[in-house]
Amino acid sequence: MVYTYNTKGICAKQIKVEVENGIVKNVEFVGGCSGNTQGIANLVRGMKIEDVIKKCKNIDCGNKGTSCPDQLACALEELS
């Protein structure tokens, strides 16, 4: 299943997440810092949803109160 999440408070406009049986298969950020978002996507590929949430939740970017990893955690929480 591919889920599209409209982000809040970050440079990336959307996050597209493909999940199968509770495992993150693919992540694509639309917009944002290309190197960072590609890195995050590669690091979480193959991980359990709950593990990604634990590692990425509440990471702050420049005192925005959120970040690309945090928004990915929010997207995955909606799927859980």
Stockholm file with secondary structure:
# STOCKHOLM 1.0

chainA/1-80         MVYTYNTKGICAKQIKVEVENGIVKNVEFVGGCSGNTQGIANLVRGMKIEDVIKKCKNIDCGNKGTSCPDQLACALEELS
#=GR chainA/1-80 SS CEEEEECSSSSCCEEEEEEETTEEEEEEEESSCHHHHHHHHHHHTTCBHHHHHHHHTTCCSTTSSCCHHHHHHHHHHHHC
#=GC SS_cons        CEEEEECSSSSCCEEEEEEETTEEEEEEEESSCHHHHHHHHHHHTTCBHHHHHHHHTTCCSTTSSCCHHHHHHHHHHHHC
//
